[in-house]
């Protein structure tokens, strides 16, 4: 054989092998159709659209003009599950069909669409991917962010929203729902471009629910995110001291004015009075004279009269704050021109409050009225090393210090404390805890800045407060001086 003939034979053999292999690959692609033998195929499903819903999924697809098509079979779960959709032609041309599958488990699926006729002929299948949404999807939906909720001076609550991100393209709008003060169910839709929302008819402590409506891409329906609950905040501002007035009750310490008699609580202010209870809201914490008046409350020092003193611990002072308010805190200044943690300034005290105090008309007689307000239960404290234990240089006072305390009432005696709210039992704490007449910079700083005390949430508006100053003061004397008080709360 010639060498040229050999080369030609080899080339033809290679080409034949390639041709055989190509045919084999083509056969494998259509193997599932060849296995069915001689088949007459009808028109396929075209342009399939998938719409996701909650445990459901919807489809839209187009069939061609083939008149033999009588039904569509949709398979999923590797053809283990299927549904048959009858085809009722309304036109001889192309036609759109729809189907909705319900009660499907949440997850990702591959669906196959197959057309069939009445003679067992089928189409080639059309595969599409689709998602069925459910609880996991809902749990991961985000609410629109809330930047702040505040109570305004108008009494309305205000929500300030976070901006909706440009990528949050499924978020349609948000909803705020609550029950207002008149018992009405309120529902407010908030568009995405609304930055501030006002909510009337809500009070501190009320709850609102916020949720967000989403429409997923290719969504069959909208979805509601899980509700998020918010509690309405309190409103706090300094209460106007211009409204404060003394509201003396029996047992209040009325020295130096209106006087130190048993009935002085009912007296009017004398001319030329000074260092009385009104100095607690004059914005002056020192004993220095401003406009002819010194700036502190200073009761008469009855330490040398300890056996017969008319006013003993607990010293009481009743104040009308001039409006109903939910109180949140008190700032108290001692007499700041004294050395820190010395003198007659109080160390221990209680604050009580009420909206309407009982008056003499609520009692059978004057004696019952007097007894009601004079009777006071108070837990006094023992003298420790932070307090001068030998007041006025007189050893007798130290030995008989308990005589500065009013006799304890009999247990169970009805008194004003059963009708008032106790807002707190407080101590003006000395940061250093050093002995009497020893102090550091922290002690001096807080003495000038004053002490801040928070009240518990009572949910009740009050108008009257009663200061109950307890034994001992910083000098172990039967006297009280106090620089200033400022009250904060919600008075709207």
MOCORJO-V361545 format. One line per field, one symbol per residue. ss: DSSP state (H for helix, E for strand, L for the rest). psi: psi as a letter, one per 30 degrees, with the letter a starting at -180 (. if undefined). A space follows every 10 residues. Layout:
ss=???
psi=???
//
This chain:
ss=LLHHHHHHHH HHHHHHHHHH HHHHHHHHHL HHHHLLLLLL LLLLLEEEEE EEEELEEEEE EEELLLLLLL EEEEEELLLL EEEEEELLLL LLLLEEEEEE EELLLLEEEE EEEEEELLLL LELLLEEEEE EEELHHHHHL LLLLLEEEEE ELLLLLEEEE ELLLLLLLLL EEEEEEEEEL LLLLEEEEEE ELLLLEEEEL LLLLLLEEEE EEEELLLLEL LLEELLLEEE ELLLLLEELL HHHLEELLLL LELLLLLLLL LLLHHHLLLL LLLLLLHHHH HLLLLLLLEE LLEELLEELL LLHHHLLLLL LLELEEEEEE EEEEEEEEEE EEELLLLLLL LLLLEEEEEE EEEELLLLLH HHLLLHHHHH HHHHLLLLLL LLLLLLLLLL HHHLHHHHHL HHHHELLLLL LLLLLHHHLL EEEEEEELLL LLLLLLLLLL HHHHHHHHHL EEEELLLLLL LEEEEEEEEE EEELLLLLLL EELEEEEEEE LL
psi=kleeeeeeee eeeeeeeeee eeeeeeeeeg efeeffajkj klklklhkkk kkajhlklkk lklagjffkf lkkkklhhgf klkkjkjjkf lfakkkllkk klhkkkaklk kkkkklafgg kllklkkkkl kklaeeeefg kklkkjekkl klffflkkkk lkkkkffiff kellkkklkl fggkjkjjkj lfgkfkkkjl gklkflklkk lkkkjlkhkf llkklkkkkk kkllkklkkj fffklkiklk fkjgkfkflg legfffllkl kgllhaffff hghkglfkkk hgklglkjlk jgefgfegke klkkkkkkkj fflkkjkelk kkkajfflkk hlagklekll klllejlklf ffleleeeee eefekkkkjl llkaffkkgi kggjfeeeeg efffkkkklk kfkklffffl kjfljlkjkj efgllkgkla eeeeefeefl kkkklljfgk klfkljkjkl klafghlhlk kkelkkkkaj g.
//
